[in-house]
Amino acid sequence: MSDYIHKQPHFLSASIKDMDMKEGIVTGYAASFGTMDSDRDIIMPGAFSKTIKEQGPKSTQPRIKHLLNHNTSQPIGNPMTLVEDSKGLLYESKIGTNSVAVDFLKMVDSGLITEHSIGYSTIKKTVTNPDADWREQTTQLHELKLYEFSSLTAWGANQYTPLIGVKNLQSVEDRIERLIKALDKGTFTDTTFLFLNDELLFLQKAFKDITTQAAIVAPEPDYAEQIKEAFKLFHSKN
């Protein structure tokens, strides 16, 4: 797996399609067809057909995993369906009952998880203008070997989801508002609570950096007290 790659379809801004909280079933798109990403790659229809046939949920040797943040120690669901449609790679997963999986469902329900990424190797591709500068090239990905698809804790302070695409104050403020509302419910495990707490602090710094870079004269919100209150509320319920 020397060419193992993670790719996030950033143009699928809300790639979770549906969720049944009671049954623990989530559906969504792990990848999209026909759209060029920031690496100038385009995943073509049919790119996953062979890997699904050989190692998908309906195969004789199902091996494709549904993970959280590409972390192999955090499997969150058992893929029940993995198919290509006109839009992209559609999945349906039965989410587990372990603490990570339960917290995952709560984060989806709270609007904290909306993004996906795939872990794959390229089998067949076509490069236009191969001798040109990469900015003038386009790569069509015709066949991929899929190892896993991951739901992402967007903007989390970890190696898999760096602060990419946070370009305005509104996006940061919206994310912080969602985080505070989710933490106020006080139903996450300690590990997830602390992770989300770290993300709040992370985004507070992002807010400060953006206002500084944009030379915006505006008071910086102090989320420390809200974080502290959310933490106290959490422990009072657990």
Disulfide bonds with the S-S distance in Angstrom:
none
